[in-house]
Amino acid sequence: MGSKRKIINVDEEKCTGCGQCIPNCPEGALQVIDGKARLVSDLFCDGLGACVGHCPEGAMTVEERAAEPYNEAKVMVNIVKAGPNTIAAHLRHLKDHSAMEYYVQALDFLRARGVPPPERAKAKSQKAEAKGQNPEPELACGCPGSAVRELTPSSTRPLESVTPGPLSALRNWPIQLTLMPVTAPYLKGADLLISADCVGSSHPNFHEDLVKGRVLIIACPKLDDADAYIEKLTRMFSESTPKSVTCAHMTVPCCSGLVRIVKQAIADSGRPIPFAEVTIDVDGKKVA
């Protein structure tokens, strides 16, 4: 059976534009535009419904449909219907999340249908293109996901630019699974390290032994929503097809639940992704 994808739906007749849902959308996919809450980019909607419980009018629901590869053209059909302000917000949101591939597709969609992009975005894009550069975002949208970026590990930087001390092997941001978009560019074909939160604080050589050469994702199988993590990882594995997945957890029983979450997501994704497991004792030593 195929995996399911949950998306937020807004009933515009009920929505009063109060904005109470906005702070509770960790991905920044919701914005109030023209007096209504709008899903400006379902690319970054995790479908967990954190915003639903904060709508006093009951205008927000979660709808579930069969998962399919993200299609910018299909998203743009609805974005264009909502008007120029929503188009501008969607384009800005894509740039803020470093989704430049989809940003270009969105502009191509507008050009093919004779819909002019917002003038400020158009002028900025033309100026950047004339210089042979990619368009840069004017302002971050303020959500945690807007900080999506690939990092240069300290061990690969020139020595004069590295502060003395242990070197960081971190290659990506954000690292928390709840905040990470499933289509973050650094996920594609990468070696992933999905680590329980406590591992990084317990294992003294965490960066050198485990993070080095991998994209880091952290999660807590005891305190977080396991079912939501299975759904998100399933989408992540399906759409980004990582080269391998290593799961690191502590010896305490509750922490081993992360292994079940990751293995279930790999199975649900239908991808033949190599899997490895690392276990760290409470004294910080690697035991397996």
Backbone as JSON, one array per atom type, in Angstrom:
{
  "sequence": "MGSKRKIINVDEEKCTGCGQCIPNCPEGALQVIDGKARLVSDLFCDGLGACVGHCPEGAMTVEERAAEPYNEAKVMVNIVKAGPNTIAAHLRHLKDHSAMEYYVQALDFLRARGVPPPERAKAKSQKAEAKGQNPEPELACGCPGSAVRELTPSSTRPLESVTPGPLSALRNWPIQLTLMPVTAPYLKGADLLISADCVGSSHPNFHEDLVKGRVLIIACPKLDDADAYIEKLTRMFSESTPKSVTCAHMTVPCCSGLVRIVKQAIADSGRPIPFAEVTIDVDGKKVA",
  "N": [[0.85, -1.19, 0.0], [0.55, 2.23, -0.88], [2.26, 5.11, 0.49], [0.88, 7.78, 2.49], [0.15, 11.29, 2.23], [-0.15, 14.16, 4.18], [-1.85, 17.25, 4.07], [-2.46, 20.67, 4.83], [-5.64, 22.2, 4.75], [-7.45, 25.13, 3.99], [-10.44, 26.68, 4.76], [-11.72, 29.23, 3.15], [-14.06, 30.67, 3.48], [-14.68, 30.48, 6.15], [-12.38, 31.43, 7.36], [-11.01, 34.19, 9.07], [-8.73, 35.59, 8.93], [-7.2, 36.04, 11.2], [-4.68, 35.21, 11.98], [-3.73, 33.52, 13.99], [-2.9, 30.99, 13.46], [-0.43, 31.16, 12.23], [2.06, 31.43, 13.85], [2.24, 28.82, 14.68], [2.97, 27.17, 12.67], [5.54, 25.35, 11.91], [7.05, 25.12, 9.59], [6.65, 27.4, 8.16], [4.83, 27.54, 6.08], [2.39, 28.74, 5.96], [0.75, 31.86, 5.46], [-0.77, 35.04, 6.12], [-2.6, 36.55, 3.74], [-4.11, 39.07, 1.87], [-6.12, 39.18, 3.76], [-6.73, 36.55, 4.41], [-5.79, 33.3, 5.62], [-3.32, 31.55, 3.97], [-1.99, 28.73, 2.26], [1.06, 29.0, 1.28], [3.05, 27.46, 0.22], [2.89, 24.21, -0.34], [4.95, 22.53, -0.54], [6.52, 22.69, 1.72], [4.81, 22.11, 3.75], [4.24, 20.12, 6.47], [2.04, 18.74, 7.23], [1.3, 18.04, 9.81], [-0.5, 19.37, 11.32], [-0.23, 21.33, 13.34], [-1.15, 23.89, 13.29], [-3.9, 23.7, 13.16], [-5.32, 23.37, 15.6], [-5.24, 25.9, 16.59], [-6.94, 27.57, 15.31], [-9.56, 29.65, 15.72], [-11.93, 29.67, 14.36], [-12.36, 27.26, 13.23], [-11.49, 26.83, 10.64], [-9.5, 25.38, 9.51], [-8.33, 22.3, 8.31], [-6.99, 18.94, 8.05], [-6.16, 17.27, 5.22], [-5.88, 14.13, 3.61], [-3.97, 12.44, 1.21], [-2.87, 10.21, -1.44], [0.61, 9.8, -1.58], [2.79, 11.56, -3.77], [5.33, 12.49, -6.16], [6.62, 15.77, -5.67], [5.16, 18.43, -7.46], [5.74, 21.25, -9.02], [4.35, 22.67, -10.98], [1.68, 21.86, -10.66], [1.18, 22.89, -8.13], [1.41, 25.6, -8.68], [-0.87, 26.12, -10.2], [-2.94, 26.45, -8.32], [-1.8, 28.48, -6.8], [-1.67, 30.67, -8.58], [-4.38, 31.16, -8.96], [-5.03, 32.36, -6.56], [-4.1, 34.93, -6.7], [-1.91, 37.86, -7.31], [-0.48, 38.65, -4.97], [-0.25, 36.31, -3.47], [1.2, 34.81, -5.29], [3.62, 36.22, -5.24], [4.37, 35.78, -2.57], [4.71, 33.02, -2.58], [6.83, 32.63, -4.4], [8.85, 34.01, -3.03], [8.99, 32.43, -0.76], [9.96, 29.98, -1.76], [12.54, 30.75, -2.53], [13.59, 31.54, -0.07], [13.87, 29.09, 1.13], [15.86, 27.94, -0.25], [15.1, 26.51, -2.49], [15.74, 26.58, -5.34], [15.51, 25.25, -7.76], [12.77, 24.66, -7.95], [11.86, 27.23, -7.85], [12.67, 28.32, -10.3], [11.14, 26.69, -11.96], [8.62, 27.59, -11.24], [8.66, 30.25, -12.21], [8.91, 29.67, -14.92], [6.44, 28.47, -15.35], [4.73, 30.67, -14.98], [5.56, 32.34, -17.1], [4.92, 30.75, -19.32], [2.18, 30.88, -19.32], [1.64, 33.46, -19.65], [1.52, 35.07, -17.39], [2.54, 37.73, -15.58], [5.33, 37.88, -13.38], [5.58, 39.15, -9.97], [6.54, 42.58, -9.95], [8.8, 43.55, -8.48], [10.16, 41.19, -7.85], [10.61, 40.28, -10.41], [12.25, 42.3, -11.52], [14.49, 42.11, -9.84], [15.33, 39.5, -10.35], [15.99, 39.66, -13.09], [18.11, 41.45, -12.97], [19.96, 39.97, -11.48], [20.3, 37.77, -13.16], [21.49, 39.0, -15.35], [23.99, 39.43, -14.37], [24.89, 36.93, -14.24], [24.18, 35.5, -11.99], [22.41, 33.64, -9.43], [19.06, 34.41, -8.42], [18.65, 36.14, -5.34], [17.12, 35.82, -2.1], [15.03, 38.47, -0.87], [14.12, 39.0, 1.76], [14.15, 36.94, 4.63], [11.58, 34.59, 5.51], [11.19, 34.2, 8.16], [10.57, 31.79, 9.39], [11.65, 28.67, 10.94], [12.54, 26.87, 8.93], [13.52, 28.54, 6.97], [16.17, 28.87, 7.22], [17.5, 26.94, 5.83], [20.34, 25.43, 4.63], [23.47, 24.47, 3.12], [26.43, 23.51, 4.71], [29.95, 24.2, 5.13], [32.1, 21.87, 6.3], [34.24, 22.28, 9.18], [36.63, 20.93, 9.02], [37.33, 20.99, 6.37], [37.84, 23.55, 5.72], [40.03, 26.4, 5.06], [42.92, 26.55, 7.15], [43.42, 29.0, 8.42], [40.94, 30.08, 8.73], [39.62, 28.69, 10.64], [38.55, 28.34, 13.94], [40.64, 27.62, 16.7], [40.55, 24.36, 18.23], [38.23, 21.56, 18.74], [36.98, 20.25, 15.65], [34.12, 20.98, 13.66], [31.95, 18.82, 11.92], [29.64, 19.32, 10.69], [27.3, 19.54, 8.04], [24.93, 20.61, 7.25], [21.91, 22.57, 7.74], [18.58, 23.2, 8.83], [18.94, 20.8, 11.58], [17.16, 19.36, 13.1], [14.59, 16.99, 12.86], [11.83, 17.7, 12.79], [11.88, 20.32, 11.86], [13.07, 20.18, 9.39], [12.76, 20.5, 5.91], [11.31, 18.14, 3.67], [12.32, 18.1, 1.15], [14.8, 19.27, 1.2], [17.74, 20.45, -0.35], [20.24, 19.31, 0.3], [19.72, 16.69, 0.97], [19.46, 14.97, -1.16], [20.58, 12.02, -2.56], [22.37, 11.61, -0.48], [24.5, 10.46, 2.24], [22.96, 9.65, 5.12], [22.77, 10.51, 8.59], [20.81, 9.58, 11.08], [20.13, 10.54, 14.14], [19.56, 9.95, 17.61], [18.62, 12.49, 19.93], [20.22, 12.56, 22.31], [22.61, 11.32, 21.73], [24.58, 12.98, 20.56], [25.35, 14.54, 22.72], [26.4, 12.71, 24.43], [28.37, 11.05, 23.23], [31.75, 11.51, 22.93], [33.27, 11.8, 20.6], [31.52, 12.48, 18.59], [31.22, 14.08, 16.21], [33.53, 13.45, 14.68], [33.46, 10.62, 14.53], [30.83, 9.95, 13.7], [29.26, 12.05, 12.42], [30.85, 13.1, 10.38], [31.13, 13.37, 6.93], [28.47, 12.84, 6.52], [24.96, 13.76, 6.27], [23.29, 15.29, 8.87], [20.56, 14.38, 10.93], [18.46, 14.92, 13.62], [16.46, 13.45, 16.22], [13.94, 12.58, 18.68], [12.84, 9.6, 19.84], [11.26, 9.09, 22.05], [10.07, 11.42, 23.16], [8.98, 12.76, 21.0], [6.59, 12.75, 18.19], [6.15, 9.69, 17.03], [4.73, 8.44, 14.91], [4.3, 10.59, 13.19], [6.92, 11.14, 12.51], [7.6, 8.83, 11.1], [5.98, 9.11, 8.84], [7.04, 11.5, 7.77], [9.76, 10.86, 7.31], [9.39, 8.8, 5.49], [8.41, 10.17, 3.23], [10.66, 11.75, 2.81], [12.67, 9.85, 2.21], [11.52, 8.76, -0.08], [11.43, 10.89, -1.91], [13.99, 12.03, -1.95], [15.82, 9.99, -2.1], [18.2, 8.85, -0.51], [21.7, 7.87, -0.3], [22.55, 6.18, 1.72], [21.55, 5.17, 5.06], [22.31, 5.77, 8.36], [21.6, 4.89, 11.63], [21.79, 6.22, 14.78], [21.72, 5.58, 18.24], [20.98, 5.57, 21.8], [21.8, 3.22, 24.51], [19.67, 2.94, 26.22], [16.37, 1.61, 26.61], [14.05, 3.02, 25.51], [15.18, 4.6, 23.57], [15.9, 2.98, 21.48], [13.72, 2.88, 19.93], [13.97, 4.59, 17.82], [15.26, 3.21, 15.83], [13.27, 1.47, 14.94], [11.47, 3.33, 13.88], [12.95, 4.45, 11.74], [13.53, 2.17, 10.14], [10.93, 1.37, 9.48], [10.1, 3.54, 7.96], [11.87, 3.38, 5.79], [11.02, 0.96, 4.69], [8.36, 1.65, 4.02], [8.83, 3.57, 2.11], [9.66, 2.2, -0.08], [12.13, 2.18, -1.2], [15.35, 0.79, -1.89], [17.31, 1.23, 0.4], [20.48, 1.22, 1.86], [21.08, 0.26, 5.24], [22.38, 1.04, 8.47], [23.32, 0.53, 11.9], [24.15, 2.18, 14.91], [25.14, 2.01, 18.26], [25.24, 3.76, 21.3], [26.61, 3.85, 24.54], [25.53, 4.95, 27.85], [27.74, 6.06, 29.01], [29.03, 7.17, 26.97], [30.53, 5.58, 25.26], [31.0, 3.72, 22.24], [29.14, 0.9, 21.56], [28.21, -0.8, 19.65]],
  "CA": [[0.0, 0.0, 0.0], [1.35, 3.43, -0.99], [2.24, 5.98, 1.64], [-0.05, 8.9, 2.42], [0.7, 12.6, 2.53], [-1.14, 15.05, 4.78], [-1.71, 18.65, 3.7], [-3.42, 21.56, 5.47], [-6.64, 22.82, 3.88], [-8.04, 26.31, 4.61], [-11.76, 27.06, 4.28], [-11.64, 30.68, 3.1], [-15.32, 31.26, 3.94], [-14.63, 30.52, 7.61], [-11.17, 32.12, 7.8], [-11.13, 35.63, 9.31], [-7.42, 36.21, 8.78], [-6.71, 36.47, 12.52], [-3.25, 34.92, 12.03], [-3.33, 32.7, 15.13], [-2.3, 29.74, 12.96], [0.89, 31.4, 11.65], [3.2, 31.06, 14.72], [2.24, 27.39, 14.98], [3.39, 26.44, 11.47], [7.0, 25.32, 12.02], [7.69, 25.18, 8.29], [6.41, 28.69, 7.53], [4.08, 27.36, 4.84], [1.17, 29.55, 6.02], [0.85, 33.3, 5.61], [-2.03, 35.76, 5.94], [-2.51, 37.38, 2.54], [-5.41, 39.6, 1.48], [-7.1, 38.93, 4.81], [-7.02, 35.13, 4.57], [-4.64, 32.42, 5.79], [-3.13, 30.8, 2.73], [-0.86, 27.81, 2.2], [1.84, 29.58, 0.19], [3.9, 26.43, -0.37], [2.67, 22.91, 0.27], [6.24, 21.84, -0.55], [7.07, 22.7, 3.06], [3.78, 21.76, 4.73], [4.48, 18.77, 6.95], [0.75, 18.1, 7.43], [1.12, 17.57, 11.18], [-1.69, 20.04, 11.85], [0.02, 22.16, 14.52], [-1.91, 25.14, 13.15], [-5.34, 23.45, 13.19], [-5.87, 23.59, 16.93], [-5.15, 27.32, 16.97], [-7.88, 28.33, 14.5], [-10.79, 29.82, 16.51], [-13.11, 29.57, 13.5], [-12.45, 25.91, 12.67], [-11.34, 26.95, 9.19], [-8.37, 24.58, 9.03], [-8.43, 20.85, 8.43], [-5.91, 18.2, 7.42], [-6.66, 16.3, 4.25], [-4.88, 13.1, 3.32], [-4.05, 11.88, -0.14], [-1.75, 9.35, -1.77], [1.84, 10.56, -1.8], [3.31, 11.59, -5.13], [6.44, 13.44, -6.25], [6.2, 17.16, -5.68], [5.0, 18.96, -8.81], [5.61, 22.7, -8.9], [3.33, 23.16, -11.9], [0.37, 21.63, -10.05], [1.05, 23.85, -7.03], [1.24, 26.93, -9.26], [-2.24, 26.28, -10.66], [-3.69, 27.01, -7.2], [-1.17, 29.73, -6.39], [-2.07, 31.72, -9.51], [-5.79, 31.46, -8.7], [-5.14, 33.17, -5.35], [-3.76, 36.32, -6.99], [-0.5, 38.26, -7.37], [0.19, 38.7, -3.66], [0.09, 34.94, -3.11], [2.29, 34.42, -6.19], [4.85, 36.82, -4.72], [4.72, 35.1, -1.32], [5.18, 31.67, -2.91], [8.17, 32.74, -4.98], [9.78, 34.38, -1.96], [9.12, 31.28, 0.13], [10.85, 29.03, -2.41], [13.92, 31.26, -2.45], [14.02, 31.52, 1.33], [14.18, 27.71, 1.5], [16.9, 27.48, -1.17], [14.51, 25.6, -3.48], [15.87, 27.35, -6.57], [15.01, 24.45, -8.88], [11.33, 24.86, -8.02], [11.65, 28.65, -8.12], [12.79, 28.48, -11.75], [9.97, 26.05, -12.55], [7.47, 28.47, -11.0], [8.75, 31.34, -13.17], [8.6, 29.1, -16.25], [4.98, 28.28, -15.39], [4.12, 31.99, -15.17], [5.87, 32.82, -18.45], [4.19, 29.93, -20.3], [0.76, 31.26, -19.3], [1.52, 34.9, -19.82], [1.26, 35.73, -16.11], [3.78, 38.42, -15.18], [5.7, 37.74, -11.96], [5.58, 40.44, -9.27], [7.55, 43.44, -10.57], [10.04, 43.61, -7.71], [10.85, 39.91, -8.02], [11.03, 40.22, -11.8], [13.39, 43.21, -11.71], [15.64, 41.57, -9.11], [15.77, 38.31, -11.06], [16.64, 40.07, -14.33], [19.38, 42.05, -12.61], [20.88, 38.89, -11.08], [20.6, 36.96, -14.34], [22.41, 39.77, -16.18], [25.31, 39.28, -13.77], [25.22, 35.51, -14.19], [23.98, 35.02, -10.63], [21.08, 33.18, -9.06], [18.33, 35.4, -7.62], [18.77, 35.97, -3.9], [15.93, 36.25, -1.39], [15.1, 39.81, -0.3], [13.96, 38.88, 3.2], [13.75, 35.62, 5.08], [10.19, 34.62, 5.96], [11.16, 34.17, 9.61], [10.3, 30.48, 9.94], [12.88, 27.91, 11.11], [12.99, 26.27, 7.69], [14.13, 29.52, 6.07], [17.62, 28.81, 7.4], [18.02, 25.76, 5.14], [21.59, 25.7, 3.92], [24.55, 23.49, 3.19], [27.56, 24.09, 5.41], [31.28, 23.68, 4.85], [32.67, 21.36, 7.55], [35.46, 22.97, 9.62], [37.82, 20.15, 8.63], [37.66, 21.23, 4.96], [38.09, 24.98, 5.52], [41.44, 26.81, 5.24], [43.27, 26.57, 8.57], [43.37, 30.33, 9.0], [39.55, 30.46, 8.96], [39.05, 27.8, 11.64], [38.88, 28.64, 15.33], [41.33, 26.49, 17.34], [39.7, 23.49, 19.03], [37.61, 20.48, 17.98], [36.41, 20.68, 14.38], [32.75, 20.58, 13.37], [31.77, 18.13, 10.64], [28.26, 19.58, 10.28], [27.18, 19.91, 6.64], [23.58, 21.08, 6.91], [21.05, 23.22, 8.72], [18.48, 22.74, 10.21], [19.25, 19.39, 11.8], [16.03, 18.71, 13.78], [13.7, 16.4, 11.86], [10.59, 18.44, 12.71], [12.1, 21.57, 11.14], [13.74, 19.97, 8.11], [11.9, 20.22, 4.76], [11.61, 16.82, 3.1], [13.01, 18.28, -0.13], [16.02, 20.06, 1.37], [18.65, 20.03, -1.41], [21.37, 18.51, 0.76], [19.3, 15.32, 1.23], [19.47, 14.16, -2.38], [21.69, 11.11, -2.76], [23.35, 11.78, 0.6], [24.62, 9.51, 3.34], [22.27, 10.29, 6.23], [22.92, 10.04, 9.97], [19.63, 9.91, 11.87], [20.65, 10.33, 15.48], [18.77, 10.36, 18.77], [19.15, 13.74, 20.47], [21.19, 12.39, 23.39], [23.87, 10.76, 21.25], [25.55, 14.05, 20.35], [25.82, 15.03, 24.01], [27.03, 11.61, 25.17], [29.55, 10.5, 22.54], [32.74, 12.59, 22.85], [33.79, 11.93, 19.24], [30.32, 12.44, 17.76], [31.44, 14.66, 14.88], [34.57, 12.71, 13.95], [33.08, 9.22, 14.32], [29.51, 9.71, 13.11], [28.74, 13.1, 11.55], [31.75, 13.36, 9.26], [30.75, 12.79, 5.64], [27.04, 12.54, 6.47], [23.98, 14.79, 6.58], [22.79, 14.96, 10.2], [19.16, 14.59, 11.3], [18.28, 14.46, 15.0], [15.07, 13.24, 16.64], [13.79, 11.86, 19.94], [11.74, 8.64, 19.69], [10.43, 9.02, 23.26], [9.33, 12.65, 23.42], [8.36, 13.28, 19.79], [5.51, 11.97, 17.59], [6.78, 8.64, 16.22], [3.98, 8.23, 13.66], [4.57, 11.73, 12.32], [8.28, 10.98, 12.01], [7.58, 7.78, 10.09], [5.41, 9.7, 7.63], [7.96, 12.49, 7.2], [10.93, 10.16, 6.78], [8.96, 8.06, 4.29], [8.41, 11.14, 2.14], [12.04, 12.17, 2.6], [13.36, 8.77, 1.52], [10.91, 8.57, -1.4], [11.7, 12.0, -2.81], [15.41, 12.39, -2.03], [16.59, 8.76, -2.35], [19.55, 8.91, 0.06], [22.61, 6.78, -0.64], [22.56, 5.26, 2.85], [21.02, 5.72, 6.3], [22.87, 5.23, 9.59], [20.78, 5.28, 12.77], [22.55, 6.2, 16.03], [20.84, 5.7, 19.4], [21.56, 5.2, 23.08], [21.48, 1.87, 24.95], [18.42, 2.92, 26.97], [15.33, 0.95, 25.8], [13.17, 3.9, 24.75], [15.91, 5.21, 22.46], [15.96, 2.04, 20.36], [12.54, 3.09, 19.09], [14.36, 5.32, 16.62], [15.58, 2.2, 14.81], [11.99, 1.01, 14.38], [10.94, 4.43, 13.08], [13.72, 4.58, 10.5], [13.34, 0.98, 9.33], [9.57, 1.4, 8.96], [10.05, 4.56, 6.91], [12.56, 2.83, 4.62], [10.12, -0.04, 4.09], [7.2, 2.33, 3.42], [9.26, 4.36, 0.95], [9.86, 1.31, -1.22], [13.48, 2.38, -1.73], [16.35, -0.15, -1.34], [18.34, 2.09, 1.0], [21.33, 0.52, 2.83], [20.85, 0.72, 6.61], [23.35, 0.63, 9.48], [22.91, 0.93, 13.24], [25.22, 2.46, 15.86], [24.6, 2.13, 19.62], [26.14, 4.45, 22.22], [26.26, 3.63, 25.94], [25.31, 6.2, 28.58], [29.03, 6.65, 29.35], [29.55, 7.76, 25.75], [31.29, 4.64, 24.45], [30.31, 3.01, 21.16], [29.06, -0.52, 21.91], [27.86, -1.58, 18.46]],
  "C": [[0.89, 1.24, 0.0], [1.24, 4.29, 0.26], [1.29, 7.15, 1.41], [0.67, 10.2, 2.77], [-0.4, 13.5, 3.05], [-0.82, 16.51, 4.45], [-2.79, 19.46, 4.41], [-4.36, 22.15, 4.43], [-7.3, 23.98, 4.64], [-9.39, 26.61, 3.95], [-11.84, 28.59, 4.32], [-12.93, 31.36, 3.57], [-15.33, 31.41, 5.46], [-13.46, 31.37, 8.11], [-11.4, 33.61, 7.93], [-9.79, 36.35, 9.18], [-6.81, 36.68, 10.09], [-5.22, 36.2, 12.7], [-2.8, 34.05, 13.18], [-2.66, 31.4, 14.7], [-0.84, 29.93, 12.57], [2.05, 31.0, 12.57], [3.3, 29.57, 14.97], [2.52, 26.53, 13.75], [4.9, 26.43, 11.46], [7.72, 25.46, 10.69], [7.5, 26.53, 7.61], [5.63, 28.6, 6.25], [2.82, 28.2, 4.79], [1.52, 31.03, 6.16], [-0.54, 33.9, 5.44], [-1.85, 36.75, 4.8], [-3.92, 37.78, 2.12], [-6.49, 39.2, 2.48], [-7.47, 37.48, 5.02], [-5.71, 34.36, 4.8], [-4.51, 31.57, 4.53], [-1.9, 29.9, 2.86], [-0.02, 28.24, 1.02], [2.77, 28.56, -0.45], [3.67, 25.09, 0.3], [3.91, 22.03, 0.16], [6.79, 21.7, 0.85], [6.03, 22.42, 4.14], [3.98, 20.33, 5.17], [3.17, 18.03, 7.27], [0.49, 17.62, 8.84], [-0.04, 18.27, 11.88], [-1.46, 20.86, 13.1], [-0.81, 23.43, 14.49], [-3.41, 24.94, 13.36], [-5.97, 23.79, 14.53], [-5.87, 25.03, 17.38], [-6.06, 28.19, 16.11], [-9.2, 28.46, 15.26], [-12.06, 29.64, 15.69], [-13.3, 28.17, 12.92], [-12.29, 25.9, 11.16], [-10.26, 26.04, 8.63], [-8.58, 23.1, 9.31], [-7.21, 20.21, 7.76], [-6.53, 17.19, 6.47], [-5.54, 15.34, 3.87], [-5.08, 12.57, 1.91], [-2.82, 11.02, -0.4], [-0.53, 10.2, -2.09], [2.26, 10.47, -3.25], [4.44, 12.59, -5.18], [5.92, 14.87, -6.33], [6.2, 17.7, -7.1], [4.74, 20.46, -8.72], [4.51, 23.25, -9.8], [1.93, 22.99, -11.31], [0.12, 22.62, -8.91], [0.75, 25.24, -7.59], [-0.17, 27.16, -9.78], [-3.08, 26.93, -9.57], [-3.13, 28.35, -6.75], [-1.64, 30.89, -7.28], [-3.52, 32.13, -9.28], [-5.95, 32.42, -7.52], [-4.7, 34.62, -5.56], [-2.28, 36.65, -6.87], [0.22, 38.29, -6.03], [0.6, 37.3, -3.2], [1.21, 34.41, -4.01], [3.62, 34.94, -5.65], [5.32, 36.1, -3.45], [5.28, 33.71, -1.6], [6.59, 31.71, -3.49], [9.21, 33.08, -3.92], [10.04, 33.21, -1.03], [10.06, 30.23, -0.46], [12.3, 29.48, -2.31], [14.45, 31.21, -1.03], [14.43, 30.13, 1.77], [15.19, 27.08, 0.55], [16.39, 26.48, -2.2], [14.53, 26.27, -4.85], [15.4, 26.57, -7.79], [13.51, 24.67, -9.07], [11.0, 26.33, -8.32], [11.69, 28.91, -9.63], [11.58, 27.86, -12.45], [8.73, 26.92, -12.39], [7.48, 29.65, -11.99], [8.44, 30.86, -14.58], [7.1, 28.92, -16.42], [4.29, 29.62, -15.68], [4.34, 32.5, -16.6], [5.05, 32.07, -19.5], [2.73, 30.33, -20.4], [0.55, 32.76, -19.37], [1.2, 35.66, -18.55], [2.55, 36.42, -15.66], [4.09, 38.18, -13.7], [5.66, 39.1, -11.29], [6.76, 41.29, -9.73], [8.86, 43.47, -9.81], [10.85, 42.34, -7.89], [11.41, 39.8, -9.43], [12.28, 41.07, -12.03], [14.64, 42.66, -11.04], [16.21, 40.35, -9.83], [16.52, 38.68, -12.33], [18.01, 40.67, -14.05], [20.41, 40.98, -12.25], [21.3, 38.06, -12.28], [21.6, 37.67, -15.25], [23.85, 39.66, -15.67], [25.75, 37.83, -13.7], [25.08, 34.9, -12.83], [22.59, 34.45, -10.47], [20.38, 34.26, -8.25], [18.48, 35.09, -6.13], [17.5, 36.44, -3.21], [16.1, 37.64, -0.8], [15.05, 39.74, 1.22], [13.61, 37.45, 3.54], [12.34, 35.7, 5.63], [10.08, 34.49, 7.47], [10.9, 32.81, 10.21], [11.6, 29.7, 10.06], [13.43, 27.33, 9.81], [13.67, 27.23, 6.76], [15.65, 29.51, 6.19], [18.24, 27.59, 6.71], [19.28, 26.13, 4.36], [22.57, 24.55, 4.09], [25.76, 24.19, 3.79], [28.87, 23.46, 4.94], [31.88, 23.19, 6.15], [33.99, 22.06, 7.89], [36.71, 22.26, 9.11], [38.22, 20.4, 7.18], [37.93, 22.7, 4.68], [39.58, 25.27, 5.64], [41.74, 26.96, 6.73], [43.13, 27.95, 9.19], [41.94, 30.78, 9.31], [38.88, 29.64, 10.05], [39.5, 28.18, 13.03], [39.55, 27.43, 15.98], [40.38, 25.69, 18.23], [39.12, 22.38, 18.17], [36.91, 21.01, 16.73], [34.98, 20.16, 14.2], [32.68, 19.92, 12.0], [30.38, 18.39, 10.07], [28.2, 20.12, 8.86], [25.84, 20.55, 6.29], [22.91, 21.78, 8.07], [19.69, 23.43, 8.09], [18.83, 21.26, 10.33], [18.11, 18.65, 12.49], [15.01, 18.24, 12.75], [12.4, 17.19, 11.69], [10.73, 19.69, 11.84], [12.63, 21.38, 9.73], [12.75, 19.69, 6.98], [12.28, 18.89, 4.12], [12.36, 16.93, 1.78], [14.24, 19.17, 0.0], [17.08, 19.56, 0.39], [19.79, 19.14, -0.95], [21.0, 17.05, 1.04], [19.48, 14.39, 0.02], [20.74, 13.33, -2.51], [22.74, 11.16, -1.68], [23.41, 10.57, 1.52], [24.03, 10.2, 4.56], [22.66, 9.67, 7.57], [21.68, 10.52, 10.72], [19.95, 9.53, 13.3], [19.65, 10.75, 16.55], [19.44, 11.59, 19.38], [20.32, 13.55, 21.43], [22.55, 11.89, 22.91], [24.94, 11.83, 21.12], [26.13, 14.58, 21.64], [26.59, 13.97, 24.78], [28.33, 11.13, 24.55], [30.58, 11.6, 22.31], [33.28, 12.83, 21.44], [32.66, 11.9, 18.21], [30.57, 12.93, 16.34], [32.43, 13.82, 14.06], [34.12, 11.3, 13.6], [31.8, 9.05, 13.5], [29.05, 10.78, 12.12], [29.57, 13.29, 10.29], [31.32, 12.62, 7.99], [29.26, 12.5, 5.49], [26.21, 13.8, 6.71], [23.31, 14.38, 7.88], [21.31, 15.32, 10.37], [19.0, 14.08, 12.73], [16.79, 14.39, 15.34], [15.06, 12.51, 17.97], [12.6, 10.91, 19.83], [10.82, 8.57, 20.9], [9.53, 10.23, 23.42], [8.6, 13.2, 22.2], [7.29, 12.33, 19.26], [6.1, 10.95, 16.62], [6.06, 8.45, 14.89], [4.23, 9.36, 12.67], [5.97, 11.63, 11.72], [8.35, 9.9, 10.93], [7.06, 8.34, 8.77], [6.4, 10.66, 6.97], [9.19, 11.83, 6.61], [10.59, 9.36, 5.53], [8.97, 8.98, 3.08], [9.84, 11.56, 1.79], [12.81, 11.11, 1.81], [12.83, 8.6, 0.09], [11.36, 9.64, -2.38], [13.17, 12.31, -2.97], [16.32, 11.21, -2.29], [18.01, 8.84, -1.81], [20.38, 7.69, -0.31], [22.63, 5.73, 0.46], [21.97, 5.96, 4.07], [21.69, 5.0, 7.47], [22.04, 5.76, 10.75], [21.61, 5.13, 14.05], [21.62, 6.43, 17.21], [21.57, 5.26, 20.66], [21.13, 3.78, 23.47], [20.17, 1.8, 25.72], [17.28, 2.43, 26.09], [14.49, 1.89, 24.95], [13.85, 4.47, 23.51], [15.98, 4.29, 21.25], [14.74, 2.16, 19.45], [12.86, 3.84, 17.81], [14.69, 4.35, 15.48], [14.29, 1.72, 14.14], [11.4, 2.07, 13.46], [11.63, 4.49, 11.71], [13.5, 3.38, 9.58], [11.94, 0.95, 8.71], [9.46, 2.39, 7.81], [10.75, 4.07, 5.64], [11.66, 1.83, 3.91], [8.95, 0.63, 3.38], [7.58, 3.12, 2.17], [9.43, 3.5, -0.3], [11.23, 1.44, -1.85], [14.46, 1.39, -1.11], [17.53, 0.6, -0.75], [19.16, 1.29, 2.02], [21.18, 1.13, 4.22], [21.93, 0.19, 7.54], [22.92, 1.2, 10.82], [24.14, 1.11, 14.14], [24.59, 2.67, 17.23], [25.65, 2.75, 20.54], [25.67, 4.23, 23.66], [26.14, 4.98, 26.67], [26.63, 6.84, 29.02], [29.73, 7.21, 28.1], [30.3, 6.83, 24.84], [30.39, 3.97, 23.39], [30.33, 1.51, 21.49], [28.68, -1.39, 20.73], [27.79, -0.66, 17.26]]
}
